[in-house]
C-alpha cells in the first residue's frame, strides 16, 4: 500500500502546471487537463449521459418536497434573486444558491446514484455545480463539454474516496460524499472553465480545505439532504476562486502536515496511489449505482430480501425478523428507532426499510409519507426486528460487503431466509440504460406532463451533439407538481 509522501517536493514556479507534477495531486490535475472527449469510450459517454438523466429526474421530484420548499425559501432569503434557475421551481437565484438548492433537490429523497465502494452521490455534486458554472461563463457551453466535465467528476470522486478507505469513512461517522466529493466537483468545474494546471491545483486546494460532513445528520436532520449541496457549492466556488488568481493549497492531497489524506486518514492507512490508479483505463463512471428504491444505498439489499420473502409469507404471521449485515451497513443503517421516525431517519434505518417493504412490497416515496411513518402495522413489525453485526462480512471482497441476510420466524416456529449478496444496480448487475430511462419517466410522471418529460429525456440524451446546454436549462426551470403531498 502506498502511503503519504514524507516530504514536500520543491515548487516549480517556472510553468503554469501543477507545482509537483509527479505527486498525487499533480498527476490527478494533469490527467484532468489532458482528458479529451474522444479518449472516453463510447459506452462510458453514453452511461454518463444516463447518469445525468437520472440526477435530473431526482431533482425534478425533489424540487417540491416539503423540506425542499423550506430550503428554497431559506436559501433565496439569503442569496436573493439572480439569473440561474432553481430546478422545478420557476425561480432564479445566484450561481451559488442554485448549486446548493439543485443539489439538495437531487438528494431530496434518497433516489439518486450511489458509489458502493467509495460512497458519494455523484450527480448531486456534478450537475448543479456544472450548470452554475455554465451560467457564469460568458459563452455558450456545449453538451459535450458538460458531459466530459461530469465524467471528470465521476472518475475522480470515487478514487479520492478509495484513497481514504472508501466505505471506512462512512463507518467512522463521516458523511463521506461531502468529504471527498467537493474535490471532484472542483476538478469538474475547473475542467469546464478551462483552468490550467496551476489554477486547477489551487481549486483542489480550496475544495480540500472545505471538506466536511457528519453522518449523525441521518437521524432526523433535513440538513442531511443539503450536505452534498455544500460540497457542490464549494467545488463551484473553488474553481471560480482559482480562475480569479486567488491561490489555494498546493499538493494538498499528499502533504504530510495538514494535507487532505494525512488529516482525514488519521488512524488508518490512506493509499495515495489510489487517487490516480487506473485513470483512463478503468472507468468508475460505469460502477456508479443507479438506485431502484428510496433508501440509502446500503439498504437496497434488505429491500430486495424483503421482497423475496414477501412472496413466501403464504398467510404466515411474523413473530420475529432477524437481519445480518456487515459493518458499513450496520453502523450507517441501524439504531433502535423511536416513533415516529422522520422521513430521513426512516430512509436510513434498515429495520424500517425491511418492515415497510414486507408490508407494501416496495420502498418508494409513498412509503415515507407522514401517515406511513406512523402506521401501526409498520411499528408492530419494527418492534420484532433484530439486527446483528457480522464482522466476517467485512473480510470479504469490497463488492460483497453490502450483502444482507434476512430471516423471518413465524408464529408456528417455521422460518424463511433470503440472502442478497449484491443488489440490482451494483457494478456487477447494473441497471441498464433502458431501465434508467424507465426510472426517470416513472419518477417524474406525478410531477409534470408527459410531453415535458419526454422533451427533457430527449434533450439530455442528445447532449453530446448539442451546441448549447441552454435549451435543457429552460426545460428544467419551470415549476413542477408535488410528488409527495
C-alpha positions as CSV (number, residue, x, y, z in Angstrom):
1,X,0.0,0.0,0.0
2,X,1.3,3.5,-0.9
3,X,1.2,5.9,2.0
4,X,1.7,9.7,2.1
5,X,4.9,11.3,0.8
6,X,7.4,12.0,3.6
7,X,8.4,15.4,2.3
8,X,7.0,18.3,0.3
9,X,8.5,18.5,-3.2
10,X,10.0,21.7,-4.3
11,X,7.6,24.1,-6.0
12,X,8.0,24.5,-9.7
13,X,7.4,28.2,-10.3
14,X,8.5,28.2,-14.0
15,X,5.4,27.0,-15.6
16,X,1.6,27.0,-15.4
17,X,1.4,23.3,-14.5
18,X,0.9,21.8,-11.0
19,X,3.7,22.5,-8.5
20,X,4.7,18.9,-8.1
21,X,3.6,17.1,-11.3
22,X,4.8,13.7,-10.2
23,X,2.9,13.8,-6.9
24,X,-0.7,12.5,-6.4
25,X,-2.2,16.0,-6.7
26,X,-0.1,16.8,-9.8
27,X,-0.8,13.6,-11.5
28,X,-4.5,14.0,-10.9
29,X,-4.6,17.5,-12.2
30,X,-2.6,16.7,-15.3
31,X,-5.0,13.8,-16.2
32,X,-8.0,16.1,-15.8
33,X,-6.4,18.8,-18.1
34,X,-5.5,16.2,-20.7
35,X,-8.8,14.3,-20.9
36,X,-10.4,14.8,-24.3
37,X,-13.8,13.6,-25.4
38,X,-12.5,11.1,-27.9
39,X,-10.4,9.5,-25.2
40,X,-13.5,8.4,-23.3
41,X,-15.0,5.1,-24.5
42,X,-18.4,5.5,-26.2
43,X,-20.1,3.2,-23.6
44,X,-18.8,5.5,-20.8
45,X,-20.0,8.6,-22.5
46,X,-23.5,7.1,-23.0
47,X,-23.6,5.9,-19.4
48,X,-22.6,9.4,-18.2
49,X,-25.5,11.0,-20.1
50,X,-27.9,8.5,-18.5
51,X,-26.4,9.3,-15.0
52,X,-27.2,13.0,-15.8
53,X,-30.7,12.0,-16.7
54,X,-31.2,10.1,-13.5
55,X,-29.9,13.0,-11.4
56,X,-32.2,15.4,-13.2
57,X,-35.2,13.1,-12.6
58,X,-34.3,13.1,-8.9
59,X,-34.1,16.9,-8.9
60,X,-37.5,17.3,-10.6
61,X,-39.1,15.0,-8.0
62,X,-37.1,16.6,-5.1
63,X,-37.8,20.2,-6.0
64,X,-41.3,20.3,-4.4
65,X,-40.9,18.0,-1.4
66,X,-41.9,19.7,1.8
67,X,-38.3,20.1,3.1
68,X,-37.1,21.2,-0.3
69,X,-39.6,24.1,-0.3
70,X,-38.3,25.1,3.2
71,X,-34.8,25.0,1.8
72,X,-35.8,27.1,-1.2
73,X,-37.3,29.9,0.9
74,X,-34.3,29.8,3.3
75,X,-31.6,29.9,0.6
76,X,-33.4,32.5,-1.6
77,X,-33.9,34.6,1.6
78,X,-30.1,34.6,1.9
79,X,-29.0,34.7,-1.7
80,X,-31.8,36.7,-3.2
81,X,-32.8,36.8,-6.9
82,X,-30.4,36.1,-9.7
83,X,-30.1,34.7,-13.2
84,X,-29.6,31.0,-12.5
85,X,-32.7,28.8,-12.5
86,X,-33.6,26.7,-9.4
87,X,-34.8,23.5,-11.0
88,X,-38.5,22.8,-10.9
89,X,-39.5,26.0,-9.1
90,X,-39.8,28.7,-11.7
91,X,-37.5,30.8,-9.6
92,X,-33.9,32.0,-10.0
93,X,-31.0,32.9,-7.8
94,X,-27.3,33.3,-7.7
95,X,-25.0,30.6,-9.1
96,X,-24.0,29.7,-5.5
97,X,-27.6,29.5,-4.4
98,X,-28.6,27.4,-7.4
99,X,-25.8,24.9,-6.9
100,X,-26.8,24.5,-3.3
101,X,-30.5,24.1,-3.9
102,X,-30.3,22.0,-7.1
103,X,-28.0,19.5,-5.3
104,X,-30.4,19.4,-2.3
105,X,-33.2,18.5,-4.6
106,X,-31.3,15.7,-6.3
107,X,-30.6,14.3,-2.8
108,X,-34.1,15.1,-1.7
109,X,-35.5,11.6,-1.5
110,X,-32.6,9.2,-1.5
111,X,-33.3,8.1,-5.0
112,X,-30.1,9.4,-6.6
113,X,-27.0,7.5,-7.6
114,X,-24.5,6.0,-5.2
115,X,-21.0,4.6,-5.5
116,X,-20.8,1.4,-3.4
117,X,-17.1,1.2,-2.9
118,X,-16.4,4.9,-2.2
119,X,-19.8,6.2,-1.1
120,X,-20.8,9.5,-2.7
121,X,-23.7,10.7,-4.7
122,X,-22.1,11.9,-7.9
123,X,-24.9,13.5,-9.9
124,X,-25.9,15.7,-6.9
125,X,-22.4,17.1,-7.0
126,X,-21.7,17.4,-10.7
127,X,-25.0,18.5,-12.3
128,X,-25.7,21.5,-10.0
129,X,-22.1,22.8,-9.9
130,X,-21.6,22.5,-13.7
131,X,-24.9,24.2,-14.5
132,X,-24.0,27.0,-12.2
133,X,-20.6,27.2,-13.8
134,X,-22.1,27.2,-17.3
135,X,-24.4,30.1,-16.3
136,X,-21.5,32.2,-15.1
137,X,-19.3,31.7,-18.2
138,X,-19.6,34.4,-20.9
139,X,-20.1,31.9,-23.7
140,X,-22.3,29.0,-24.8
141,X,-21.4,25.7,-23.1
142,X,-21.8,22.6,-25.3
143,X,-23.4,19.4,-24.1
144,X,-20.2,17.6,-24.9
145,X,-18.2,20.0,-22.6
146,X,-20.8,19.4,-19.9
147,X,-20.7,15.6,-20.1
148,X,-16.9,15.5,-20.4
149,X,-16.6,17.6,-17.2
150,X,-19.1,15.4,-15.4
151,X,-17.1,12.4,-16.4
152,X,-14.1,14.1,-14.7
153,X,-16.1,14.2,-11.5
154,X,-17.5,10.7,-11.9
155,X,-14.0,9.3,-12.3
156,X,-12.1,11.3,-9.6
157,X,-14.6,11.3,-6.7
158,X,-14.5,7.6,-6.1
159,X,-10.8,7.4,-6.5
160,X,-10.2,10.1,-3.8
161,X,-12.7,8.2,-1.6
162,X,-10.9,4.9,-2.2
163,X,-7.6,6.6,-1.1
164,X,-9.3,7.1,2.3
165,X,-10.5,3.5,2.5
166,X,-13.8,4.0,0.8
167,X,-16.6,2.8,3.0
168,X,-14.4,3.0,6.0
169,X,-15.0,6.8,6.1
170,X,-18.7,6.1,6.4
171,X,-18.2,3.5,9.2
172,X,-16.2,6.1,11.1
173,X,-19.1,8.5,11.0
174,X,-18.1,10.9,8.2
175,X,-20.6,11.7,5.6
176,X,-18.2,10.5,3.1
177,X,-19.5,12.1,-0.1
178,X,-19.1,15.7,1.2
179,X,-15.7,14.8,2.5
180,X,-14.2,13.9,-0.9
181,X,-16.9,15.0,-3.3
182,X,-16.1,18.7,-3.2
183,X,-12.6,18.0,-4.7
184,X,-14.1,16.0,-7.6
185,X,-16.6,18.9,-8.1
186,X,-13.8,21.4,-8.2
187,X,-12.0,19.4,-10.8
188,X,-15.1,19.1,-12.9
189,X,-15.9,22.8,-12.7
190,X,-12.2,23.6,-13.4
191,X,-12.3,21.4,-16.5
192,X,-15.4,23.3,-17.7
193,X,-13.7,26.6,-17.1
194,X,-10.5,25.5,-18.9
195,X,-8.2,26.1,-15.9
196,X,-4.5,25.4,-16.4
197,X,-2.6,23.1,-14.1
198,X,-1.6,25.8,-11.6
199,X,-5.2,27.0,-11.3
200,X,-6.6,23.6,-11.1
201,X,-4.2,22.7,-8.3
202,X,-5.4,25.8,-6.5
203,X,-9.0,24.7,-7.0
204,X,-8.3,21.3,-5.5
205,X,-6.6,23.0,-2.5
206,X,-9.7,25.2,-1.9
207,X,-12.1,22.3,-2.1
208,X,-10.0,20.0,0.2
209,X,-9.9,22.6,2.9
210,X,-13.7,22.9,2.9
211,X,-14.3,19.2,3.2
212,X,-16.8,18.4,5.9
213,X,-19.8,16.3,6.7
214,X,-21.1,14.4,9.7
215,X,-23.2,11.3,9.3
216,X,-25.2,12.0,12.5
217,X,-27.3,14.2,10.2
218,X,-29.1,11.0,9.1
219,X,-31.2,10.6,12.2
220,X,-33.6,13.5,11.8
221,X,-32.0,16.5,10.1
222,X,-33.4,17.9,6.9
223,X,-29.8,19.2,6.5
224,X,-28.6,15.7,5.6
225,X,-30.2,16.3,2.2
226,X,-28.1,19.5,1.8
227,X,-24.7,18.3,2.7
228,X,-23.8,17.2,-0.8
229,X,-25.1,20.6,-1.8
230,X,-22.4,22.2,0.5
231,X,-19.8,20.2,-1.5
232,X,-21.3,21.2,-4.8
233,X,-21.3,24.8,-3.8
234,X,-17.7,24.5,-2.5
235,X,-16.5,22.9,-5.7
236,X,-18.1,25.6,-7.8
237,X,-16.6,28.3,-5.6
238,X,-13.2,26.6,-5.6
239,X,-12.8,26.6,-9.4
240,X,-14.1,30.2,-9.6
241,X,-11.6,31.4,-7.0
242,X,-8.7,29.7,-8.7
243,X,-9.6,31.2,-12.0
244,X,-9.5,34.6,-10.5
245,X,-5.9,34.2,-9.4
246,X,-6.6,33.7,-5.7
247,X,-4.3,30.9,-4.7
248,X,-5.1,27.8,-2.8
249,X,-3.1,25.0,-1.1
250,X,-0.5,23.3,-3.3
251,X,0.0,19.5,-3.2
252,X,-2.9,19.4,-0.8
253,X,-3.7,15.7,-1.1
254,X,-0.3,14.4,-0.2
255,X,1.2,16.9,2.3
256,X,2.1,15.1,5.5
257,X,1.2,18.0,7.8
258,X,-2.3,19.4,7.3
259,X,-2.8,17.6,4.0
260,X,-6.1,16.0,3.0
261,X,-5.0,12.4,3.3
262,X,-3.0,13.0,6.4
263,X,-5.9,14.6,8.3
264,X,-8.8,12.6,7.1
265,X,-6.8,9.4,7.0
266,X,-5.6,9.8,10.6
267,X,-5.7,6.5,12.4
268,X,-5.7,4.3,9.4
269,X,-3.5,3.9,6.2
270,X,-4.6,6.1,3.3
271,X,-3.5,4.9,-0.1
272,X,-2.3,7.9,-2.1
273,X,-1.7,5.8,-5.2
274,X,-5.4,5.0,-5.4
275,X,-6.1,8.7,-6.4
276,X,-4.8,8.1,-9.9
277,X,-4.8,4.3,-10.2
278,X,-6.4,3.1,-13.4
279,X,-7.3,6.6,-14.6
280,X,-8.2,6.4,-18.3
281,X,-8.2,2.6,-18.2
282,X,-10.7,1.6,-15.6
283,X,-13.9,3.7,-15.7
284,X,-15.6,4.4,-12.4
285,X,-18.5,6.0,-14.3
286,X,-19.8,2.6,-15.1
287,X,-19.5,1.4,-11.4
288,X,-21.9,4.1,-10.1
289,X,-25.0,2.5,-8.8
290,X,-28.4,3.8,-10.0
291,X,-30.9,3.2,-7.3
292,X,-34.3,1.5,-7.6
293,X,-35.5,2.3,-4.1
294,X,-35.9,5.5,-2.0
295,X,-33.5,4.4,0.7
296,X,-29.8,4.8,1.3
297,X,-27.6,2.6,-0.9
298,X,-26.7,0.1,1.8
299,X,-30.4,-0.8,2.4
300,X,-31.1,-2.0,-1.2
301,X,-30.1,-5.5,-0.1
302,X,-32.7,-5.6,2.7
303,X,-35.4,-4.2,0.4
304,X,-34.7,-6.9,-2.2
305,X,-34.6,-9.6,0.5
306,X,-37.9,-8.5,2.0
307,X,-39.5,-8.5,-1.5
308,X,-38.3,-12.1,-1.9
309,X,-39.7,-13.2,1.5
310,X,-43.0,-11.3,1.0
311,X,-43.8,-13.8,-1.8
312,X,-43.2,-16.7,0.6
313,X,-45.4,-15.5,3.5
314,X,-48.3,-17.7,2.4
315,X,-50.5,-16.4,5.2
316,X,-48.0,-16.9,8.0
317,X,-47.8,-14.3,10.8
318,X,-44.4,-12.9,11.5
319,X,-43.1,-13.4,15.1
320,X,-39.5,-12.2,14.6
321,X,-37.3,-10.5,12.0
322,X,-33.6,-11.1,12.1
323,X,-31.2,-9.1,9.8
324,X,-27.5,-9.8,9.5
325,X,-25.2,-7.3,7.8
326,X,-21.6,-6.1,7.8
327,X,-20.0,-3.1,9.5
328,X,-20.8,-0.4,7.0
329,X,-24.5,-1.2,6.7
330,X,-24.8,-1.8,10.5
331,X,-23.1,1.5,11.5
332,X,-24.8,3.5,8.9
333,X,-28.2,1.8,9.0
334,X,-29.1,0.5,12.4
335,X,-30.2,2.2,15.6
336,X,-33.4,1.4,17.6
337,X,-35.9,3.8,16.0
338,X,-38.3,5.9,18.1
339,X,-41.8,6.5,16.9
340,X,-42.5,8.4,14.7
341,X,-39.4,8.5,12.6
342,X,-38.7,11.4,10.3
343,X,-38.6,10.6,6.6
344,X,-34.8,10.9,6.5
345,X,-34.4,8.7,9.6
346,X,-36.7,6.0,8.0
347,X,-34.8,6.1,4.7
348,X,-31.6,5.4,6.6
349,X,-32.9,2.7,9.0
350,X,-32.6,-0.9,8.0
351,X,-35.4,-2.0,10.3
352,X,-37.9,0.4,8.8
353,X,-36.9,-0.5,5.3
354,X,-37.4,-4.2,6.0
355,X,-40.8,-3.7,7.7
356,X,-42.4,-1.4,5.2
357,X,-41.2,-3.5,2.3
358,X,-42.6,-6.7,3.8
359,X,-45.9,-4.9,4.1
360,X,-46.0,-2.9,0.9
361,X,-43.7,-4.7,-1.4
362,X,-41.8,-1.6,-2.4
363,X,-39.8,1.3,-0.7
364,X,-40.7,4.3,-2.8
365,X,-41.7,7.9,-1.8
366,X,-45.2,6.8,-0.7
367,X,-43.6,4.5,2.0
368,X,-42.2,7.6,3.7
369,X,-45.2,9.8,3.9
370,X,-46.3,11.1,7.3
371,X,-49.1,8.6,7.6
372,X,-46.9,5.6,6.7
373,X,-44.1,6.7,9.0
374,X,-46.5,6.4,12.0
375,X,-48.6,3.4,10.9
376,X,-49.3,0.7,13.5
377,X,-48.6,-2.2,11.2
378,X,-45.1,-0.9,10.4
379,X,-44.2,-0.4,14.1
380,X,-45.6,-3.8,15.1
381,X,-43.0,-5.3,12.8
382,X,-40.3,-2.9,13.8
383,X,-40.7,-4.0,17.5
384,X,-39.9,-7.5,16.4
385,X,-36.8,-6.6,14.4
386,X,-33.3,-7.5,15.5
387,X,-30.1,-6.6,13.6
388,X,-26.8,-8.4,14.0
389,X,-23.3,-7.2,13.0
390,X,-21.5,-10.0,11.2
391,X,-17.8,-9.0,11.3
392,X,-17.0,-11.8,8.9
393,X,-18.7,-9.9,6.1
394,X,-16.1,-7.2,6.3
395,X,-13.3,-9.7,5.5
396,X,-14.9,-10.4,2.1
397,X,-14.1,-8.5,-1.1
398,X,-15.5,-4.9,-1.2
399,X,-18.1,-5.9,-3.8
400,X,-19.7,-8.3,-1.2
401,X,-19.7,-6.1,1.9
402,X,-23.2,-4.7,1.3
403,X,-24.7,-8.2,1.5
404,X,-27.8,-8.7,3.6
405,X,-29.3,-11.8,5.2
406,X,-32.9,-11.6,6.3
407,X,-34.7,-14.4,8.3
408,X,-38.4,-14.4,9.2
409,X,-39.5,-16.6,12.1
410,X,-43.3,-17.2,12.0
411,X,-45.6,-17.8,14.9
412,X,-45.8,-21.5,14.2
413,X,-42.0,-21.7,14.6
414,X,-41.1,-22.1,10.9
415,X,-38.6,-19.8,9.2
416,X,-37.8,-18.4,5.8
417,X,-34.4,-16.8,4.9
418,X,-33.3,-14.7,1.9
419,X,-29.8,-13.5,1.2
420,X,-28.9,-10.8,-1.2
421,X,-25.1,-10.6,-1.9
422,X,-25.2,-7.7,-4.2
423,X,-28.5,-5.9,-5.0
424,X,-29.6,-5.0,-8.5
425,X,-27.8,-1.8,-9.6
426,X,-24.4,-2.8,-8.2
427,X,-21.5,-2.7,-10.6
428,X,-21.8,-6.5,-11.4
429,X,-25.5,-6.1,-12.1
430,X,-26.2,-2.5,-13.1
431,X,-29.5,-1.0,-14.1
432,X,-29.5,-0.9,-17.9
433,X,-29.7,2.4,-19.7
434,X,-33.3,1.5,-20.7
435,X,-34.1,0.9,-17.0
436,X,-32.6,4.3,-16.2
437,X,-34.9,5.9,-18.7
438,X,-37.9,4.0,-17.3
439,X,-37.0,5.1,-13.8
440,X,-36.8,8.7,-15.0
441,X,-40.3,8.6,-16.5
442,X,-41.8,6.8,-13.5
443,X,-40.3,9.3,-11.1
444,X,-41.4,12.5,-12.9
445,X,-44.8,11.3,-14.0
446,X,-46.6,12.7,-11.0
447,X,-44.8,16.0,-11.3
448,X,-45.2,17.0,-14.9
449,X,-46.9,16.4,-18.2
450,X,-45.6,13.5,-20.3
451,X,-44.6,15.8,-23.2
452,X,-42.3,17.9,-21.0
453,X,-40.8,14.7,-19.5
454,X,-40.1,13.3,-23.0
455,X,-38.6,16.6,-24.1
456,X,-36.2,16.6,-21.1
457,X,-35.2,13.0,-21.7
458,X,-34.5,13.6,-25.4
459,X,-32.5,16.7,-24.7
460,X,-30.4,15.1,-22.0
461,X,-29.5,12.0,-24.1
462,X,-28.7,14.2,-27.1
463,X,-26.3,16.5,-25.1
464,X,-23.2,15.1,-26.8
465,X,-24.5,16.7,-30.1
466,X,-25.8,19.9,-28.5
467,X,-24.0,23.2,-29.2
468,X,-25.5,24.8,-26.1
469,X,-27.0,23.5,-22.8
470,X,-29.3,26.5,-22.6
471,X,-32.4,24.6,-24.0
472,X,-32.0,22.0,-21.3
473,X,-31.8,24.6,-18.6
474,X,-35.0,26.2,-20.0
475,X,-36.8,22.9,-19.8
476,X,-35.8,22.3,-16.2
477,X,-36.5,25.8,-14.9
478,X,-40.3,25.8,-14.9
479,X,-42.3,24.7,-11.8
480,X,-43.3,21.1,-11.3
481,X,-46.0,19.5,-9.3
482,X,-45.8,18.0,-5.8
483,X,-44.9,14.3,-6.0
484,X,-45.4,13.5,-2.3
485,X,-48.0,15.9,-0.8
